[in-house]
C-alpha cells in the first residue's frame, strides 16, 4: 500500500539541446561554418583509404597586416566559398578549415590525380575571379599539397602538412607527399643511425 508519493520532474530538453549545440561547435569553424581540424581527424581516423589536399593561402599574415583582420576574414570566407562551389563535382568529398589560412579537402580512395586537376582548376578560377572587398581586389595565391593514406601512412594530415612544407620550401605550387622524403622518415632514419 502506497501512503505517500512525491514526484519531481525536470525538463532536461534544453540541457540535451545545449549539449548537442556545444558538440557541434567543437567541430565547426566559427568564421566559415566549415568542419575544423578536430572533425577532420575524427573522419580520417576511421578510413582505410583517403586522399587529402591542403590549400594554404600565401602571405596571409601580410594580408591581415596590410588590410586589416576584417578583410582577412573576408578573404578566408571567399576562399572557403570558392573551394566549396568548385568541389560540387566531387561527390562524397568534404571541406575543412584546419588553421588560420589552411583548408583541406578530403575524399575516400586514391584521388591524387583528381585533386591535382582540382588545384589547377581552383587556381585558374581565382585568377579569373579575383577576391574583391570594398573596392580592394587581388588574386589569392596559394600553395597546396596532396597526400594519400595507405598502409605506410600513419598520420594522413601530418603527411599532407609535411608535403605542404616541402612545396613552400621549394617554392612550388603543388607537392605530393612522399613517404621516403618525409620529415618523419628522416627522423626515423636519424634515430636508427644513433
N, C-alpha and C positions, 0 to 999 in steps of 0.2 A: 504494500500500500504506500503510495506517494503522499507525503504530508505537505511538502513544500517543493516548489520548482522555481528556480531562478535562471533566467536566460539573459546572457549578454551577447549582443550582436554588434559586430563591427564590419562595416563595409570596407573590404580591402581592395576593391576595384581600382581605386586611384593609386594605391601602392603598386599593384601589378602593372598598371599602365606606365607609371613613372619608372619602374624597373626596366620595362621594355624600351622606353624612351632613352634612358641612360645607356642601355646596352647598345642601342643604335648609334648614339652619339660617340661612343668609344671607338667605333669602327668607321666613322664618317668624317671627312674633312669639312670643316665649317664653311670655308670660303667657296669651294666649288661644289659641295654636295656629293663629291665622289667618295667611294670607299678609300680608306687610308692604308698605310703600311701594315698595321695590325691585321686588317681584314685580308690583305694580300697574303701575308704569311700564313694565316689560317687556311686560306683557299689552296695555296700550293703545297701545304703540308700533306694534304690528302690525295694529291695527284701523283700518279706514277710517271706520267709524261706531260710536260708542259713547255711552252716557249714564252719567254718574256722579251719585250723590247722596252728599253728605258729611254725616255726623252728628257734631256737636261737643257734648260734654256741657258744659252751662253750669255755671260756678262749680266746676269740678273741683278746682282748686287749693285752694279753701276746704274742699271735702270732705276732701281729704288732710290739710290743716292741722287741721281740727276733729276728725276721727275717726281719723286715722292712715292710713298708707300701706296697711296690710293691708286695711282697709275700702275704701279707694280702689281697690285691686286687685280686690276682690270686686265692686265697682260696675262696673268695666270688664268683668269676666267676665259679670256679669248682662246688661249692655248687648249684648255680643257674642252671647251665647246667645239673648237675646230677638230681636235682629235676625235671626239665623240661623234661629230657629224660625219666625218670621213670613214669611220670604222663601222658604219651601218652595214656594209657589205660583208663584214666578218661576223657571221652568226656564231653565237656562243663564245664571244670574246668579251673581255672585261677591262675597264679602265680604272686606274687608281692614281691618287696623288700621294706620293710616298715621302716627299720632303718639300722644302720651300719651293724649289723650281724643278722638281723631277716628277714625271708622270710615267706610269708603267701600264703597258697593255699586256694582257695575259690571254692565252688560248691553249687548250689541250692539244697534245700531239706536237709533232715537229713542224712548226710554222715558219722556220727560219727564212726561207725564200719569200714567202708571202709577206712577212714583216719587213724584209729588206725593200720589197717593192712599195709597201705602205709608207716607209720612211721617205722614200723619194717622192711619192705622191703628196705627202704632207708638206714636204719642203717646197715643192712646186706650187702647191695651193697657197701657202703663206707668202711666197714671192708675188703671186698674182693678186692676193687679197691681204695686203699688209694690215697690221694692227693699227687701229685708229681710235683715239680717245680725246675728245675736246680739242680737235684740230692738231693733235700730235700724232704723227703717223710714222711707222717704221716697220721693217721686216723683223720678225723674231727669229733669230738664228738659234739653232740647237744642235747638240751632239747626241748621238744615240748609240745604243749597244744592244746586241741580241744574245740571249743565252737559252740553250735548250737543256732541259732536265733529263739526264739519262741516269743509268745506274752509277756512273762515276761522280756525278754532280751531287755534292752533299747539300749545299745551300744555294738554291737557284737565284734568289735575289742577290746574294753576295757575289755570285758568279757574274750576274749581269752588271752589277756596280763595278766589279773588278774590270770588266771589259770596257765600261764607260771611262774609267780612269785611263786605261790604255789608249782609248780613242782621243781623249783630251790631251794626253802627253804627246801623242803622235800628230796632234792637230788634224785628226781625221774626222769626217762627218759620221762615219759608222764603223763599228768594230764588232766582230763576233767573238764570243767567249771561246778561249782555247784552254782546255784543261792543263796542257803541258806548259803553257806560258803564264798560268795564273800565279798570283801572289801566294796563294795557299800552297800550291805545288812547290814554289820556290822556298817557302818557309819549311815545308816538309823535307825537301832535299837538303837544306842547310842544317836542319836538325839531325838528319841521318849522318851527315859528314862530321858532326862534332863528336 
